[in-house]
Amino acid sequence: MTEVVASEIRNRLEIVRENIEDALRRSGREGEEVRILVAGKYYSAGQIAALKEAGAVLLGENRAEDLAEKQGKFGDDFEWHFIGHVQRRKAKEVVPRVSLIHSVDSVRLIEELAKRAGSADGESVEILLQVNVSGEESKYGVGEGEIEELLEAAAVTEGKVSIRGFMTLAPMVEEAREVRYVFAKLKEIRDSLKRSWSPHFELAELSMGMSNDYAAAVEEGATIVRIGRTLIEEDVPVRRQDGS
Ligand SMILES: *Cc1c(COP(=O)(O)O)cnc(C)c1O
């Protein structure tokens, strides 16, 4: 497969930005900010350099090894997040390298992260809880009924682990409209937990939406979208998303 050239990455990133602006306008969220996280797992070093030039600022990695390797090359060029499943034994490698971990889904992991807090300038470890909204079996993420247990586990770390909000992976489908309910549900879960948990955690972030469905996710309240293939793959439609 021939690599998508740098100028094309720039064009596509611009289209994603416009689609997000349109989705914000359509849903009455005009003026709100949605951050574009580029999911780097499919990107070559050359394409990551092109991303930087195109103005991408936020990169997410799925594996501790990839994170270390890419940071070795691109260090301060990006802000780094972790979006993959976190193995507990890898936590100490991941924590000092990222400003947000999107994919926390167990009490034991929260306890492990609390031990690693402080390795990044004495700061707390900032996380999102990954929620399995659709109930699909093979996915990581906690069910709705388990979320409070994790909030409690983070609350007793007394600031070492700070929950900033929630993340979800929607099932793979052809049409974004088939997964819109997942995004709406995550926002509903967040809104209701926010009422009782806001003294502890603001829960402001909703990390949801990928290449095929980010416009729908933004309409339903996403604050971070995680974009991978649509910036670099030939066969992923970049046609303007209308979120329907
Ligand atoms: C790969 C990945 C994405 C991006 O997926 P695309 O469909 O390529 O946009 C988003 N989130 C996570 C957790 C991923 O692993």
The ligand as an SDF file (V2000), in Angstrom:
LIG
                    3D

 15 15  0  0  0  0  0  0  0  0999 V2000
   -7.2700    2.4060   16.9390 C   0  0  0  0  0  0  0  0  0  0  0  0
   -8.0980    3.0700   17.9580 C   0  0  0  0  0  0  0  0  0  0  0  0
   -8.8750    4.1880   17.6480 C   0  0  0  0  0  0  0  0  0  0  0  0
   -8.9800    4.7530   16.2430 C   0  0  0  0  0  0  0  0  0  0  0  0
   -9.6960    3.9030   15.4270 O   0  0  0  0  0  0  0  0  0  0  0  0
  -10.0240    4.2930   13.9090 P   0  0  0  0  0  0  0  0  0  0  0  0
  -11.2320    3.4970   13.6010 O   0  0  0  0  0  0  0  0  0  0  0  0
   -8.8360    3.8920   13.1230 O   0  0  0  0  0  0  0  0  0  0  0  0
  -10.2850    5.7440   13.8580 O   0  0  0  0  0  0  0  0  0  0  0  0
   -9.5940    4.7860   18.6740 C   0  0  0  0  0  0  0  0  0  0  0  0
   -9.5730    4.3190   19.9390 N   0  0  0  0  0  0  0  0  0  0  0  0
   -8.8410    3.2410   20.2820 C   0  0  0  0  0  0  0  0  0  0  0  0
   -8.8560    2.7810   21.6910 C   0  0  0  0  0  0  0  0  0  0  0  0
   -8.0900    2.5820   19.3130 C   0  0  0  0  0  0  0  0  0  0  0  0
   -7.3780    1.5040   19.6610 O   0  0  0  0  0  0  0  0  0  0  0  0
  1  2  1  0
  2  3  1  0
  2 14  2  0
  3  4  1  0
  3 10  2  0
  4  5  1  0
  5  6  1  0
  6  7  2  0
  6  8  1  0
  6  9  1  0
 10 11  1  0
 11 12  2  0
 12 13  1  0
 12 14  1  0
 14 15  1  0
M  END
$$$$
